[in-house]
Amino acid sequence: MRYNYHFTQTKNLASILRWGLRPRTGIHSSVVGEKTSKLAYAAGDVAAISSFSSFEYYYGAVKDGKHDEGTERSELYRRSLTPRQYLARQQGIEEIKKTRSFAEYAKRNVYLCFDRRCISDRHEERPVDSYTTQTIPPEEIKVCVIRRKSDNSVYSYSMLDVFTFLCSQNPKHSFLGDYVYEDLIDRFSGGDFYMDRIGLEKFIEMFPEILEDQEMISCQDILSAGQTRGIKRGAIDSIKSFFQNLLHRGSRADKEGGDIADDNDR
């Protein structure tokens, strides 16, 4: 069985358990400049290794302030974003800037996986940049964890440890992590660990603490960041209007006993 991989922040897991993995332009997609609503994934273990390394590159560009190089191009890109896409992008950038290193950022994320046979709409011309327009139902989603062979206990579920474990099992491609994570890769090379995949609902039951004490970035923080980066006032007003409408919808849904769906990777 071949698995497809999608990484996301741990704070999104409750929403994903409810709605599944849906085609969206979330935080990670928006930071790398993606605008199309689709579910991105890496097709197979080797592609998962490459996708980690690719996002690490973009993380570095954001930390160095080089993610918007090319003023004219970046301005055209920002103008083309919808309010939802703009908010996702700004939130992603601000969250990256609040971390000290990519290793710290990666520990707040997990690798989700699903059997490729559960979707018929597969675009896998480049395995590392694969995508689908289908929603992956919650029951098909598993969380990747690393277990100790000695007692089968869960050693880690962080994206960083899953990445370094995959590197240790794929020596021809481990060079993507060797220079920075050599010690972690060596730790998993001795045969004392193995990777397991736990159903999403069971995983949350096992580790409910991951849904608590999540650092949140307010809408005002995002809008202020946008203004300081030269986003025009009209665009800021449009985004404020979008948020006000969203809050109004949420209030109405509460009164009527309904729900407003969340993004799985916002």
Summary of the structure (lengths in Angstrom):
residues: 266
radius of gyration: 19.0
end to end distance: 29.5
largest distance: 59.9
contacts: 783
relative contact order: 0.19
helix: 55%
strand: 17%
